[in-house]
Amino acid sequence: MVIYRASDYASMSRKAANIISAQVIMKPDCVLGLATGSTPIGTYKQLIEWYNKGDLDFSRVTSVNLDEYKGLSGDNEQSYRYFMNHNFFDHININKSRTFVPDGTDPDSEHACARYNEIIREVGGIDLQLLGLGHNGHIGFNEPGSAFEKETHCVDLTERTIEANKRFFEKEEDVPRQAYTMGIKTIMQAKKILLVVSGEDKAEIVKTAFQGPVTPAVPASILQLHNDVTIVADEAALSKME
Ligand SMILES: N[C@@H]1[C@@H](O)[C@H](O)[C@@H](COP(=O)(O)O)O[C@@H]1O
């Protein structure tokens, strides 16, 4: 596990964007596993800037996103499909039909998740998976207690996650209670993992996840066992690491 200490959010974003750019340059037809949340927004902005300068070409890239709220369609502004279009895909030359997000509109959880697993297999697996980190150690929407061996599945969101994500919704009742997420097994099968984390409010979980024991109680702790993980964090997020 490589931990890169960035001075602040902007520098964290640039470093993460550099790693993603390197992947796209080295393998133009790569499969990027992408993430939502506020942390990667700066990374996407930086990539868009370099794309606009002519330094990057996404035309042969495929993407698979980590998760989606169950019940939200892509035109719902709170959906993760909308987030990805708005924050990234609409601004680069990626072929939208090669960008995948679990289908939140499919009410049949088993079907939606099986289909998503099939898609990940069909595209040949993930070359580089970008991750954020939830305050309780969740990655994607794999909440504490998630079995490590799961592929894409439907989860009940914890109160803490609902609370953290309600800022994006008009009222708390609007936050969906369930989501489809890639499982830990799917994430661990990615060839490379890049986790971005910023802010003092994440310092405690960064320490627990990456210096504590590997346990399903802290889903991100499993990343200690992956052989190619880079954590790009700002000083504030690393402030409790020993
Ligand atoms: N499903 C997403 C996660 O993938 C993300 O990592 C987490 C942290 O988000 P933020 O970066 O906004 O703190 O939020 C959501 O729950």
The ligand as a Gaussian input file, in Angstrom:
#p B3LYP/6-31G(d) Opt

LIG

0 1
 N      -21.462000       5.685000      -2.094000
 C      -20.642000       6.823000      -1.848000
 C      -19.230000       6.348000      -1.580000
 O      -18.727000       5.732000      -2.745000
 C      -18.363000       7.524000      -1.168000
 O      -17.045000       7.134000      -1.006000
 C      -18.887000       8.078000       0.137000
 C      -18.035000       9.205000       0.698000
 O      -18.384000      10.397000       0.110000
 P      -17.637000      11.763000       0.258000
 O      -16.492000      11.696000      -0.673000
 O      -18.655000      12.777000      -0.182000
 O      -17.249000      11.902000       1.678000
 O      -20.180000       8.577000      -0.140000
 C      -21.146000       7.705000      -0.710000
 O      -21.709000       6.969000       0.320000

